[in-house]
């Protein structure tokens, strides 16, 4: 009675609805839905939402393959990671926008019935990607990403100057020669002023 219909079933595929006794339904959910047919997956609006979710997942997967090859583990610096996230989100938004642009205008709404118009999954995925891009960009602005990047550039310039000085000292260059070399080095080093990271 309280046992699921398929005891070995993957929980992620199980219907989320609950029976009158409070126990969770033991049936498998319908594809793209969170419930089984007995708990509403056969309703037109649930079928429409499930179809949209499936389209959205497919479109997102196509876009993800289009920007594959980017190694996220290469970014241990939070500033670099946020820059990468903004870049990746931007690439995904552009890719999804390209998929939507390829759909003829007359096919952007794939179904219209008494529950309303149903926009294609590709359109929904593109809208979500743009929203994610907006959120990542707002985060970058809120955290002062540009000034942090400039601070990293300044600290890198200082480190390079110290290394350059050490090399000059080790080479036996005189005080006057080192001063001139340091001046030329600084003139050729382009640093964007900003706060330290």
TITI-597073 format. One line per 5 residues: number of its first residue (from 1); their letters; for each residue z, x, y negated of N, C-alpha, C, O. Coordinates in nm, 4 decimals. Layout:
! TITI-597073
NUM) a) Z,X,Y,Z,X,Y,Z,X,Y,Z,X,Y ~ ...
***
This chain:
! TITI-597073
1) xxxxx) 0.0000,0.0817,0.1192,0.0000,0.0000,0.0000,0.0000,0.0865,-0.1262,-0.0889,0.0736,-0.2104 ~ 0.1016,0.1764,-0.1396,0.1090,0.2625,-0.2554,0.0190,0.3845,-0.2414,0.0064,0.4629,-0.3355 ~ -0.0446,0.4018,-0.1240,-0.1298,0.5180,-0.0997,-0.2653,0.4994,-0.1670,-0.3205,0.3894,-0.1669 ~ -0.3196,0.6086,-0.2253,-0.4557,0.5996,-0.2806,-0.5546,0.5732,-0.1691,-0.5299,0.6060,-0.0530 ~ -0.6670,0.5136,-0.2055,-0.7686,0.4838,-0.1065,-0.8164,0.6110,-0.0379,-0.8394,0.6120,0.0831
6) xxxxx) -0.8314,0.7200,-0.1163,-0.8729,0.8491,-0.0603,-0.7658,0.9512,-0.0954,-0.7685,1.0077,-0.2047 ~ -0.6718,0.9759,-0.0051,-0.5608,1.0665,-0.0379,-0.6064,1.2070,-0.0801,-0.5361,1.2727,-0.1569 ~ -0.7206,1.2540,-0.0325,-0.7676,1.3885,-0.0663,-0.8544,1.3912,-0.1923,-0.9103,1.4953,-0.2268 ~ -0.8657,1.2777,-0.2605,-0.9538,1.2674,-0.3766,-0.9028,1.3561,-0.4911,-0.7825,1.3665,-0.5149 ~ -0.9974,1.4194,-0.5607,-0.9688,1.4979,-0.6808,-0.9126,1.4022,-0.7858,-0.9756,1.3012,-0.8173
11) xxxxx) -0.7956,1.4327,-0.8399,-0.7299,1.3449,-0.9364,-0.8144,1.3193,-1.0609,-0.8026,1.2137,-1.1230 ~ -0.8998,1.4154,-1.0980,-0.9822,1.3963,-1.2181,-1.0872,1.2873,-1.1974,-1.1433,1.2364,-1.2944 ~ -1.1141,1.2512,-1.0719,-1.2136,1.1476,-1.0417,-1.1491,1.0121,-1.0117,-1.2184,0.9159,-0.9787 ~ -1.0189,1.0051,-1.0230,-0.9455,0.8837,-0.9903,-0.9426,0.7867,-1.1078,-0.9307,0.8282,-1.2231 ~ -0.9533,0.6588,-1.0783,-0.9456,0.5533,-1.1789,-0.8127,0.5644,-1.2533,-0.7081,0.5822,-1.1909
16) xxxxx) -0.8163,0.5541,-1.3865,-0.6957,0.5691,-1.4684,-0.6163,0.4382,-1.4819,-0.5035,0.4386,-1.5312 ~ -0.6748,0.3287,-1.4387,-0.6081,0.1981,-1.4524,-0.4885,0.1880,-1.3571,-0.4780,0.2618,-1.2592 ~ -0.4002,0.0953,-1.3887,-0.2823,0.0729,-1.3049,-0.2842,-0.0694,-1.2501,-0.3323,-0.1629,-1.3142 ~ -0.2312,-0.0820,-1.1313,-0.2251,-0.2117,-1.0652,-0.1061,-0.2913,-1.1190,-0.0209,-0.2355,-1.1880 ~ -0.0994,-0.4212,-1.0882,0.0110,-0.5040,-1.1389,0.1494,-0.4497,-1.1037,0.2455,-0.4727,-1.1771
21) xxxxx) 0.1600,-0.3770,-0.9903,0.2914,-0.3229,-0.9522,0.3248,-0.1930,-1.0274,0.4316,-0.1351,-1.0071 ~ 0.2322,-0.1470,-1.1152,0.2575,-0.0274,-1.1953,0.2010,0.1008,-1.1376,0.1954,0.2027,-1.2065 ~ 0.1587,0.0971,-1.0113,0.1030,0.2186,-0.9507,-0.0414,0.2374,-0.9957,-0.1110,0.1414,-1.0287 ~ -0.0847,0.3627,-0.9962,-0.2211,0.3933,-1.0391,-0.3203,0.3505,-0.9324,-0.2942,0.3632,-0.8127 ~ -0.4342,0.2998,-0.9770,-0.5404,0.2574,-0.8862,-0.5819,0.3759,-0.8003,-0.5827,0.4893,-0.8480
26) xxxxx) -0.6156,0.3518,-0.6774,-0.6525,0.4585,-0.5849,-0.8021,0.4776,-0.5700,-0.8463,0.5643,-0.4945 ~ -0.8798,0.3987,-0.6401,-1.0255,0.4096,-0.6272,-1.0803,0.5206,-0.7181,-1.0147,0.5660,-0.8119 ~ -1.2023,0.5616,-0.6860,-1.2709,0.6601,-0.7689,-1.3223,0.5904,-0.8949,-1.3674,0.4760,-0.8897 ~ -1.3152,0.6598,-1.0065,-1.3694,0.6048,-1.1304,-1.5212,0.6084,-1.1237,-1.5784,0.6890,-1.0503 ~ -1.5855,0.5231,-1.1984,-1.7313,0.5234,-1.2063,-1.7751,0.6448,-1.2879,-1.7031,0.6879,-1.3780
31) xxxxx) -1.8915,0.6998,-1.2575,-1.9422,0.8185,-1.3258,-1.9531,0.7908,-1.4760,-2.0105,0.6902,-1.5177 ~ -1.8971,0.8814,-1.5562,-1.9003,0.8675,-1.7014,-1.7924,0.7777,-1.7570,-1.7772,0.7680,-1.8788 ~ -1.7165,0.7113,-1.6704,-1.6128,0.6173,-1.7129,-1.4770,0.6720,-1.6739,-1.4678,0.7736,-1.6049 ~ -1.3721,0.6055,-1.7174,-1.2369,0.6453,-1.6777,-1.1771,0.5475,-1.5776,-1.0664,0.5681,-1.5280 ~ -1.2519,0.4400,-1.5480,-1.2015,0.3372,-1.4567,-1.3047,0.3036,-1.3497,-1.4218,0.3401,-1.3607
36) xxxxx) -1.2598,0.2342,-1.2471,-1.3489,0.1905,-1.1393,-1.4127,0.0561,-1.1768,-1.3789,-0.0031,-1.2793 ~ -1.5038,0.0100,-1.0938,-1.5723,-0.1172,-1.1203,-1.4735,-0.2338,-1.1251,-1.4911,-0.3264,-1.2043 ~ -1.3707,-0.2301,-1.0419,-1.2720,-0.3383,-1.0389,-1.1895,-0.3459,-1.1673,-1.1373,-0.4519,-1.2020 ~ -1.1779,-0.2331,-1.2374,-1.0967,-0.2293,-1.3581,-1.1797,-0.2219,-1.4861,-1.1310,-0.1773,-1.5899 ~ -1.3049,-0.2657,-1.4779,-1.3830,-0.2809,-1.5997,-1.5057,-0.1934,-1.6141,-1.5786,-0.2083,-1.7122
41) xxxxx) -1.5324,-0.1024,-1.5210,-1.6483,-0.0135,-1.5356,-1.7811,-0.0879,-1.5286,-1.8847,-0.0334,-1.5666 ~ -1.7788,-0.2133,-1.4797,-1.9020,-0.2923,-1.4725,-1.9326,-0.3654,-1.6028,-2.0414,-0.4207,-1.6188 ~ -1.8376,-0.3660,-1.6957,-1.8589,-0.4344,-1.8234,-1.9679,-0.3624,-1.9022,-1.9734,-0.2395,-1.9021 ~ -2.0557,-0.4390,-1.9704,-2.1672,-0.3770,-2.0423,-2.1258,-0.2686,-2.1417,-2.1899,-0.1638,-2.1495 ~ -2.0191,-0.2936,-2.2173,-1.9777,-0.1941,-2.3163,-1.9233,-0.0673,-2.2498,-1.9397,0.0423,-2.3035
46) xxxxx) -1.8587,-0.0811,-2.1336,-1.8071,0.0358,-2.0614,-1.9238,0.1130,-2.0002,-1.9253,0.2361,-2.0020 ~ -2.0223,0.0393,-1.9458,-2.1424,0.1057,-1.8928,-2.2152,0.1818,-2.0037,-2.2615,0.2941,-1.9834 ~ -2.2245,0.1193,-2.1210,-2.2931,0.1832,-2.2335,-2.2186,0.3097,-2.2766,-2.2803,0.4135,-2.3004 ~ -2.0864,0.3004,-2.2865,-2.0065,0.4175,-2.3255,-2.0177,0.5277,-2.2201,-2.0245,0.6457,-2.2543 ~ -2.0195,0.4896,-2.0916,-2.0322,0.5880,-1.9839,-2.1681,0.6566,-1.9902,-2.1772,0.7783,-1.9738
51) xxxxx) -2.2725,0.5797,-2.0136,-2.4070,0.6374,-2.0241,-2.4152,0.7328,-2.1429,-2.4774,0.8387,-2.1341 ~ -2.3520,0.6945,-2.2542,-2.3511,0.7813,-2.3722,-2.2757,0.9108,-2.3435,-2.3205,1.0187,-2.3824 ~ -2.1611,0.9006,-2.2755,-2.0835,1.0205,-2.2411,-2.1632,1.1144,-2.1513,-2.1598,1.2362,-2.1690 ~ -2.2347,1.0573,-2.0552,-2.3162,1.1396,-1.9645,-2.4267,1.2099,-2.0431,-2.4502,1.3291,-2.0238 ~ -2.4943,1.1368,-2.1314,-2.5989,1.1974,-2.2153,-2.5401,1.3068,-2.3034,-2.5993,1.4136,-2.3190
56) xxxxx) -2.4238,1.2797,-2.3607,-2.3578,1.3762,-2.4488,-2.3227,1.5031,-2.3714,-2.3434,1.6140,-2.4207 ~ -2.2693,1.4867,-2.2501,-2.2349,1.6029,-2.1674,-2.3591,1.6845,-2.1333,-2.3562,1.8075,-2.1376 ~ -2.4678,1.6162,-2.0995,-2.5922,1.6865,-2.0673,-2.6461,1.7614,-2.1886,-2.6875,1.8768,-2.1774 ~ -2.6455,1.6956,-2.3048,-2.6961,1.7587,-2.4269,-2.6108,1.8796,-2.4648,-2.6637,1.9834,-2.5045 ~ -2.4783,1.8656,-2.4523,-2.3893,1.9771,-2.4842,-2.4122,2.0927,-2.3884,-2.4095,2.2085,-2.4299
61) xxxxx) -2.4347,2.0635,-2.2615,-2.4606,2.1688,-2.1627,-2.5920,2.2401,-2.1923,-2.6001,2.3623,-2.1795 ~ -2.6942,2.1661,-2.2315,-2.8227,2.2280,-2.2686,-2.8025,2.3202,-2.3884,-2.8529,2.4325,-2.3902 ~ -2.7290,2.2725,-2.4878,-2.7025,2.3538,-2.6070,-2.6191,2.4762,-2.5716,-2.6445,2.5854,-2.6225 ~ -2.5204,2.4592,-2.4851,-2.4349,2.5712,-2.4439,-2.5173,2.6792,-2.3746,-2.4966,2.7982,-2.3986 ~ -2.6108,2.6383,-2.2887,-2.6989,2.7363,-2.2231,-2.7852,2.8064,-2.3262,-2.8181,2.9239,-2.3102
66) xxxxx) -2.8223,2.7350,-2.4323,-2.9056,2.7933,-2.5377,-2.8351,2.9008,-2.6180,-2.9008,2.9873,-2.6760 ~ -2.7014,2.8973,-2.6227,-2.6273,3.0002,-2.6959,-2.5424,3.0849,-2.6011,-2.4473,3.1507,-2.6431 ~ -2.5781,3.0821,-2.4733,-2.5037,3.1585,-2.3733,-2.5211,3.3079,-2.3977,-2.6104,3.3505,-2.4709 ~ -2.4354,3.3852,-2.3357,-2.4441,3.5291,-2.3487,-2.3524,3.5849,-2.4548,-2.3425,3.7066,-2.4702 ~ -2.2852,3.4983,-2.5284,-2.1918,3.5449,-2.6295,-2.0570,3.5701,-2.5625,-1.9999,3.4792,-2.5022
71) xxxxx) -2.0067,3.6909,-2.5725,-1.8826,3.7292,-2.5063,-1.7635,3.7031,-2.5980,-1.7369,3.7809,-2.6896 ~ -1.6932,3.5953,-2.5734,-1.5793,3.5593,-2.6575,-1.4615,3.6527,-2.6375,-1.3798,3.6684,-2.7282 ~ -1.4504,3.7157,-2.5202,-1.3376,3.8056,-2.4950,-1.3467,3.9332,-2.5785,-1.2487,4.0070,-2.5894 ~ -1.4612,3.9592,-2.6365,-1.4792,4.0796,-2.7182,-1.4040,4.0695,-2.8497,-1.3938,4.1684,-2.9224 ~ -1.3509,3.9515,-2.8819,-1.2853,3.9312,-3.0099,-1.1350,3.9155,-2.9920,-1.0865,3.8067,-2.9607
76) xxxxx) -1.0615,4.0245,-3.0119,-0.9162,4.0150,-3.0033,-0.8553,3.9984,-3.1425,-0.7414,3.9536,-3.1560 ~ -0.9310,4.0342,-3.2447,-0.8867,4.0174,-3.3829,-0.9035,3.8707,-3.4215,-1.0140,3.8174,-3.4110 ~ -0.7960,3.8035,-3.4661,-0.8076,3.6611,-3.4996,-0.9099,3.6331,-3.6093,-0.9757,3.5292,-3.6068 ~ -0.9242,3.7242,-3.7053,-1.0230,3.7043,-3.8112,-1.1631,3.7077,-3.7507,-1.2465,3.6221,-3.7801 ~ -1.1881,3.8079,-3.6658,-1.3190,3.8183,-3.6001,-1.3421,3.6983,-3.5075,-1.4535,3.6469,-3.4980
81) xxxxx) -1.2352,3.6542,-3.4394,-1.2483,3.5388,-3.3496,-1.2847,3.4128,-3.4270,-1.3682,3.3344,-3.3822 ~ -1.2223,3.3930,-3.5433,-1.2541,3.2753,-3.6240,-1.3962,3.2847,-3.6788,-1.4684,3.1852,-3.6827 ~ -1.4361,3.4053,-3.7212,-1.5745,3.4240,-3.7664,-1.6709,3.3888,-3.6530,-1.7723,3.3222,-3.6740 ~ -1.6373,3.4347,-3.5333,-1.7224,3.4067,-3.4172,-1.7258,3.2570,-3.3874,-1.8313,3.2011,-3.3576 ~ -1.6085,3.1925,-3.3957,-1.6023,3.0481,-3.3687,-1.6890,2.9713,-3.4676,-1.7599,2.8781,-3.4296
86) xxxxx) -1.6831,3.0106,-3.5942,-1.7670,2.9449,-3.6950,-1.9142,2.9679,-3.6606,-1.9953,2.8754,-3.6665 ~ -1.9481,3.0923,-3.6247,-2.0871,3.1240,-3.5900,-2.1357,3.0488,-3.4670,-2.2465,2.9951,-3.4659 ~ -2.0519,3.0451,-3.3627,-2.0893,2.9751,-3.2394,-2.1029,2.8256,-3.2648,-2.1972,2.7626,-3.2171 ~ -2.0092,2.7689,-3.3396,-2.0147,2.6262,-3.3708,-2.1397,2.5954,-3.4526,-2.2040,2.4923,-3.4328 ~ -2.1733,2.6848,-3.5440,-2.2940,2.6667,-3.6248,-2.4180,2.6704,-3.5353,-2.5079,2.5875,-3.5495
91) xxxxx) -2.4222,2.7672,-3.4428,-2.5359,2.7772,-3.3507,-2.5486,2.6514,-3.2644,-2.6591,2.6016,-3.2427 ~ -2.4341,2.5996,-3.2148,-2.4363,2.4772,-3.1333,-2.4856,2.3587,-3.2167,-2.5661,2.2783,-3.1697 ~ -2.4371,2.3484,-3.3394,-2.4781,2.2372,-3.4262,-2.6277,2.2430,-3.4533,-2.6952,2.1400,-3.4508 ~ -2.6801,2.3624,-3.4790,-2.8241,2.3770,-3.5023,-2.9043,2.3419,-3.3777,-3.0073,2.2750,-3.3861 ~ -2.8569,2.3872,-3.2627,-2.9283,2.3604,-3.1364,-2.9310,2.2105,-3.1077,-3.0350,2.1555,-3.0716
96) xxxxx) -2.8167,2.1449,-3.1239,-2.8105,2.0004,-3.0999,-2.8937,1.9247,-3.2025,-2.9582,1.8254,-3.1689 ~ -2.8929,1.9709,-3.3277,-2.9760,1.9074,-3.4303,-3.1230,1.9192,-3.3915,-3.2011,1.8268,-3.4142 ~ -3.1608,2.0330,-3.3328,-3.2982,2.0510,-3.2852,-3.3333,1.9529,-3.1752,-3.4441,1.8994,-3.1718 ~ -3.2382,1.9291,-3.0844,-3.2616,1.8305,-2.9774,-3.2809,1.6911,-3.0369,-3.3683,1.6162,-2.9932 ~ -3.1998,1.6566,-3.1358,-3.2096,1.5249,-3.1986,-3.3418,1.5121,-3.2746,-3.4059,1.4070,-3.2710
101) xxxxx) -3.3822,1.6189,-3.3429,-3.5087,1.6152,-3.4181,-3.6283,1.5896,-3.3269,-3.7283,1.5323,-3.3702 ~ -3.6184,1.6319,-3.2005,-3.7283,1.6129,-3.1058,-3.7391,1.4690,-3.0563,-3.8401,1.4313,-2.9969 ~ -3.6359,1.3885,-3.0802,-3.6365,1.2486,-3.0359,-3.7075,1.1652,-3.1421,-3.6703,1.1712,-3.2593 ~ -3.8085,1.0881,-3.1040,-3.8758,1.0011,-3.2024,-3.7745,0.9039,-3.2648,-3.6817,0.8577,-3.1984 ~ -3.7945,0.8744,-3.3930,-3.7013,0.7874,-3.4659,-3.6753,0.6556,-3.3937,-3.5627,0.6059,-3.3940
106) xxxxx) -3.7766,0.6001,-3.3332,-3.7620,0.4719,-3.2650,-3.6784,0.4789,-3.1381,-3.6444,0.3756,-3.0805 ~ -3.6450,0.5998,-3.0939,-3.5679,0.6161,-2.9700,-3.4263,0.6695,-2.9939,-3.3554,0.6991,-2.8977 ~ -3.3839,0.6823,-3.1194,-3.2492,0.7323,-3.1477,-3.1423,0.6333,-3.1028,-3.0341,0.6726,-3.0592 ~ -3.1738,0.5047,-3.1141,-3.0860,0.4001,-3.0612,-3.1476,0.3587,-2.9288,-3.2587,0.3060,-2.9249 ~ -3.0748,0.3829,-2.8200,-3.1348,0.3579,-2.6900,-3.1087,0.2186,-2.6363,-3.1706,0.1754,-2.5390
111) xxxxx) -3.0157,0.1482,-2.7013,-2.9869,0.0132,-2.6541,-2.9218,-0.0653,-2.7666,-2.8375,-0.0140,-2.8401 ~ -2.9620,-0.1883,-2.7781,-2.9033,-0.2762,-2.8779,-2.8734,-0.4089,-2.8079,-2.9628,-0.4724,-2.7521 ~ -2.7480,-0.4491,-2.8117,-2.7111,-0.5758,-2.7481,-2.6009,-0.6427,-2.8312,-2.5742,-0.6017,-2.9441 ~ -2.5378,-0.7450,-2.7751,-2.4380,-0.8190,-2.8520,-2.3158,-0.7354,-2.8897,-2.2418,-0.7713,-2.9812 ~ -2.2944,-0.6230,-2.8186,-2.1808,-0.5379,-2.8548,-2.2184,-0.4360,-2.9624,-2.1334,-0.3593,-3.0076
116) xxxxx) -2.3467,-0.4350,-3.0040,-2.3903,-0.3465,-3.1119,-2.4992,-0.2509,-3.0683,-2.5517,-0.2597,-2.9572 ~ -2.5322,-0.1592,-3.1581,-2.6327,-0.0585,-3.1277,-2.5655,0.0612,-3.0609,-2.4543,0.1000,-3.0968 ~ -2.6343,0.1181,-2.9643,-2.5811,0.2325,-2.8916,-2.6702,0.3527,-2.9189,-2.7866,0.3567,-2.8792 ~ -2.6129,0.4494,-2.9871,-2.6857,0.5697,-3.0253,-2.6918,0.6636,-2.9051,-2.5985,0.6702,-2.8250 ~ -2.8022,0.7353,-2.8942,-2.8196,0.8288,-2.7826,-2.7099,0.9354,-2.7830,-2.6557,0.9712,-2.8876
121) xxxxx) -2.6795,0.9841,-2.6647,-2.5761,1.0864,-2.6485,-2.6045,1.2137,-2.7260,-2.5126,1.2796,-2.7747 ~ -2.7331,1.2485,-2.7374,-2.7697,1.3693,-2.8117,-2.7272,1.3573,-2.9581,-2.6821,1.4543,-3.0189 ~ -2.7422,1.2376,-3.0133,-2.7051,1.2138,-3.1531,-2.5536,1.2254,-3.1681,-2.5047,1.2873,-3.2626 ~ -2.4799,1.1662,-3.0754,-2.3338,1.1720,-3.0800,-2.2867,1.3171,-3.0669,-2.1976,1.3601,-3.1401 ~ -2.3463,1.3927,-2.9737,-2.3087,1.5336,-2.9551,-2.3372,1.6141,-3.0814,-2.2566,1.6988,-3.1200
126) xxxxx) -2.4508,1.5887,-3.1462,-2.4859,1.6604,-3.2698,-2.3867,1.6263,-3.3807,-2.3456,1.7142,-3.4565 ~ -2.3487,1.5001,-3.3902,-2.2523,1.4591,-3.4932,-2.1164,1.5257,-3.4685,-2.0504,1.5692,-3.5629 ~ -2.0752,1.5333,-3.3423,-1.9476,1.5984,-3.3095,-1.9548,1.7478,-3.3388,-1.8580,1.8061,-3.3877 ~ -2.0696,1.8107,-3.3092,-2.0858,1.9540,-3.3367,-2.0779,1.9811,-3.4861,-2.0176,2.0798,-3.5282 ~ -2.1387,1.8938,-3.5669,-2.1303,1.9101,-3.7124,-1.9873,1.8924,-3.7612,-1.9432,1.9625,-3.8522
131) xxxxx) -1.9154,1.7993,-3.7011,-1.7760,1.7791,-3.7376,-1.6929,1.9018,-3.6994,-1.6046,1.9425,-3.7748 ~ -1.7207,1.9610,-3.5826,-1.6506,2.0823,-3.5407,-1.6824,2.1980,-3.6344,-1.5943,2.2771,-3.6680 ~ -1.8085,2.2079,-3.6767,-1.8485,2.3132,-3.7705,-1.7753,2.2961,-3.9034,-1.7271,2.3930,-3.9621 ~ -1.7678,2.1718,-3.9497,-1.6961,2.1453,-4.0745,-1.5503,2.1871,-4.0614,-1.4958,2.2515,-4.1511 ~ -1.4867,2.1507,-3.9500,-1.3449,2.1838,-3.9293,-1.3246,2.3351,-3.9214,-1.2302,2.3876,-3.9804
136) xxxxx) -1.4118,2.4057,-3.8493,-1.4000,2.5516,-3.8382,-1.4214,2.6173,-3.9742,-1.3535,2.7143,-4.0078 ~ -1.5154,2.5649,-4.0520,-1.5415,2.6202,-4.1851,-1.4228,2.5963,-4.2783,-1.3856,2.6844,-4.3557 ~ -1.3643,2.4784,-4.2709,-1.2461,2.4486,-4.3528,-1.1321,2.5427,-4.3144,-1.0619,2.5934,-4.4019 ~ -1.1130,2.5666,-4.1842,-1.0104,2.6608,-4.1385,-1.0356,2.7999,-4.1951,-0.9436,2.8664,-4.2428 ~ -1.1622,2.8433,-4.1892,-1.1971,2.9756,-4.2402,-1.1673,2.9858,-4.3895,-1.1152,3.0875,-4.4356
141) xxxxx) -1.1995,2.8823,-4.4644,-1.1714,2.8829,-4.6085,-1.0211,2.8772,-4.6366,-0.9706,2.9472,-4.7243 ~ -0.9512,2.7933,-4.5612,-0.8069,2.7770,-4.5811,-0.7328,2.9080,-4.5529,-0.6360,2.9404,-4.6216 ~ -0.7774,2.9823,-4.4532,-0.7127,3.1083,-4.4171,-0.7613,3.2257,-4.5016,-0.7146,3.3382,-4.4837 ~ -0.8537,3.2008,-4.5927,-0.9042,3.3083,-4.6774,-0.9799,3.4129,-4.5970,-0.9604,3.5329,-4.6162 ~ -1.0646,3.3679,-4.5086,-1.1350,3.4580,-4.4176,-1.2126,3.5663,-4.4920,-1.2141,3.6823,-4.4506
146) xxxxx) -1.2766,3.5278,-4.6016,-1.3580,3.6253,-4.6758,-1.2706,3.7373,-4.7322,-1.3064,3.8546,-4.7222 ~ -1.1559,3.7019,-4.7916,-1.0699,3.8068,-4.8473,-1.0050,3.8885,-4.7365,-0.9818,4.0080,-4.7544 ~ -0.9753,3.8270,-4.6226,-0.9213,3.9023,-4.5094,-1.0240,4.0021,-4.4577,-0.9904,4.1162,-4.4259 ~ -1.1495,3.9583,-4.4495,-1.2556,4.0484,-4.4055,-1.2659,4.1665,-4.5010,-1.2809,4.2809,-4.4582 ~ -1.2579,4.1381,-4.6306,-1.2642,4.2450,-4.7303,-1.1476,4.3406,-4.7133,-1.1647,4.4619,-4.7259
151) xxxxx) -1.0283,4.2876,-4.6847,-0.9121,4.3728,-4.6607,-0.9319,4.4632,-4.5407,-0.8932,4.5800,-4.5436 ~ -0.9915,4.4101,-4.4357,-1.0220,4.4916,-4.3175,-1.1202,4.6009,-4.3564,-1.1059,4.7150,-4.3123 ~ -1.2198,4.5680,-4.4386,-1.3167,4.6676,-4.4821,-1.2485,4.7769,-4.5634,-1.2810,4.8946,-4.5480 ~ -1.1536,4.7391,-4.6506,-1.0810,4.8384,-4.7296,-0.9992,4.9308,-4.6410,-1.0010,5.0524,-4.6599 ~ -0.9271,4.8742,-4.5437,-0.8458,4.9586,-4.4559,-0.9350,5.0483,-4.3705,-0.8974,5.1620,-4.3417
156) xxxxx) -1.0512,5.0004,-4.3296,-1.1452,5.0832,-4.2544,-1.1971,5.1965,-4.3420,-1.2110,5.3097,-4.2955 ~ -1.2261,5.1667,-4.4690,-1.2722,5.2698,-4.5620,-1.1653,5.3769,-4.5810,-1.1968,5.4959,-4.5835 ~ -1.0382,5.3356,-4.5945,-0.9287,5.4321,-4.6077,-0.9190,5.5213,-4.4842,-0.9009,5.6426,-4.4952 ~ -0.9314,5.4593,-4.3656,-0.9247,5.5363,-4.2411,-1.0407,5.6371,-4.2352,-1.0211,5.7525,-4.1971 ~ -1.1604,5.5931,-4.2730,-1.2762,5.6832,-4.2717,-1.2571,5.7990,-4.3692,-1.2927,5.9127,-4.3385
161) xxxxx) -1.2017,5.7705,-4.4854,-1.1777,5.8750,-4.5850,-1.0768,5.9777,-4.5325,-1.0950,6.0980,-4.5508 ~ -0.9695,5.9292,-4.4667,-0.8714,6.0220,-4.4083,-0.9355,6.1080,-4.3002,-0.9098,6.2281,-4.2924 ~ -1.0192,6.0462,-4.2167,-1.0879,6.1226,-4.1117,-1.1838,6.2238,-4.1732,-1.1952,6.3364,-4.1249 ~ -1.2519,6.1842,-4.2785,-1.3450,6.2737,-4.3477,-1.2702,6.3930,-4.4070,-1.3147,6.5072,-4.3953 ~ -1.1554,6.3653,-4.4712,-1.0724,6.4726,-4.5268,-1.0265,6.5696,-4.4178,-1.0308,6.6912,-4.4360
166) xxxxx) -0.9827,6.5145,-4.3051,-0.9367,6.6000,-4.1950,-1.0511,6.6883,-4.1457,-1.0308,6.8059,-4.1155 ~ -1.1710,6.6312,-4.1376,-1.2868,6.7104,-4.0947,-1.3193,6.8202,-4.1935,-1.3514,6.9318,-4.1528 ~ -1.3120,6.7914,-4.3216,-1.3386,6.8919,-4.4245,-1.2352,7.0040,-4.4186,-1.2697,7.1217,-4.4293 ~ -1.1087,6.9669,-4.4016,-1.0020,7.0662,-4.3933,-1.0232,7.1558,-4.2720,-1.0109,7.2780,-4.2810 ~ -1.0556,7.0934,-4.1572,-1.0782,7.1710,-4.0345,-1.1992,7.2626,-4.0468,-1.2038,7.3670,-3.9816
171) xxxxx) -1.2962,7.2263,-4.1281,-1.4166,7.3085,-4.1426,-1.3935,7.4284,-4.2335,-1.4770,7.5186,-4.2403 ~ -1.2800,7.4295,-4.3035,-1.2495,7.5408,-4.3922,-1.3085,7.5254,-4.5304,-1.3113,7.6221,-4.6064 ~ -1.3550,7.4088,-4.5651,-1.4113,7.3864,-4.6982,-1.3028,7.4063,-4.8030,-1.1872,7.3696,-4.7820 ~ -1.3402,7.4632,-4.9126,-1.2451,7.4880,-5.0199,-1.2047,7.3599,-5.0899,-1.2653,7.2546,-5.0699 ~ -1.0998,7.3705,-5.1738,-1.0464,7.2545,-5.2442,-1.1537,7.1910,-5.3315,-1.1673,7.0688,-5.3352
176) xxxxx) -1.2301,7.2750,-5.4020,-1.3340,7.2230,-5.4909,-1.4446,7.1533,-5.4104,-1.4920,7.0469,-5.4501 ~ -1.4852,7.2118,-5.2997,-1.5893,7.1532,-5.2132,-1.5438,7.0220,-5.1513,-1.6213,6.9270,-5.1399 ~ -1.4151,7.0182,-5.1109,-1.3615,6.8942,-5.0512,-1.3581,6.7828,-5.1545,-1.3914,6.6686,-5.1231 ~ -1.3183,6.8143,-5.2772,-1.3115,6.7131,-5.3837,-1.4499,6.6558,-5.4121,-1.4653,6.5347,-5.4276 ~ -1.5511,6.7434,-5.4189,-1.6884,6.6981,-5.4449,-1.7395,6.6129,-5.3277,-1.8010,6.5084,-5.3488
181) xxxxx) -1.7137,6.6583,-5.2041,-1.7577,6.5834,-5.0853,-1.6901,6.4468,-5.0790,-1.7536,6.3473,-5.0442 ~ -1.5592,6.4420,-5.1131,-1.4852,6.3157,-5.1128,-1.5437,6.2190,-5.2154,-1.5566,6.0995,-5.1884 ~ -1.5789,6.2706,-5.3326,-1.6373,6.1881,-5.4383,-1.7713,6.1295,-5.3945,-1.7972,6.0111,-5.4163 ~ -1.8568,6.2116,-5.3326,-1.9872,6.1645,-5.2828,-1.9670,6.0623,-5.1713,-2.0375,5.9616,-5.1653 ~ -1.8702,6.0886,-5.0830,-1.8406,5.9970,-4.9728,-1.8000,5.8605,-5.0275,-1.8498,5.7581,-4.9807
186) xxxxx) -1.7103,5.8577,-5.1259,-1.6635,5.7312,-5.1836,-1.7767,5.6562,-5.2534,-1.7835,5.5334,-5.2463 ~ -1.8656,5.7294,-5.3207,-1.9763,5.6652,-5.3900,-2.0726,5.5974,-5.2926,-2.1336,5.4955,-5.3250 ~ -2.0852,5.6544,-5.1742,-2.1783,5.5996,-5.0752,-2.1148,5.4953,-4.9843,-2.1837,5.4285,-4.9072 ~ -1.9839,5.4822,-4.9940,-1.9116,5.3839,-4.9127,-1.9002,5.2562,-4.9935,-1.8381,5.2559,-5.0998 ~ -1.9583,5.1485,-4.9456,-1.9552,5.0225,-5.0177,-1.8389,4.9392,-4.9640,-1.8413,4.8938,-4.8496
191) xxxxx) -1.7386,4.9200,-5.0471,-1.6205,4.8437,-5.0078,-1.6111,4.7188,-5.0938,-1.6256,4.7250,-5.2159 ~ -1.5871,4.6071,-5.0302,-1.5649,4.4821,-5.1019,-1.4154,4.4717,-5.1258,-1.3393,4.4661,-5.0292 ~ -1.3702,4.4688,-5.2508,-1.2256,4.4601,-5.2738,-1.1682,4.3279,-5.2250,-1.2345,4.2242,-5.2303 ~ -1.0454,4.3328,-5.1780,-0.9788,4.2111,-5.1309,-0.8384,4.2412,-5.0855,-0.7925,4.3553,-5.0916 ~ -0.7706,4.1379,-5.0400,-0.6323,4.1547,-4.9929,-0.6352,4.2240,-4.8576,-0.7310,4.2068,-4.7822
196) xx) -0.5334,4.3015,-4.8250,-0.5269,4.3612,-4.6912,-0.5076,4.2531,-4.5878,-0.4440,4.1510,-4.6136 ~ -0.5634,4.2766,-4.4699,-0.5558,4.1769,-4.3625,-0.4151,4.1661,-4.3093,-0.3893,4.0872,-4.2184
***
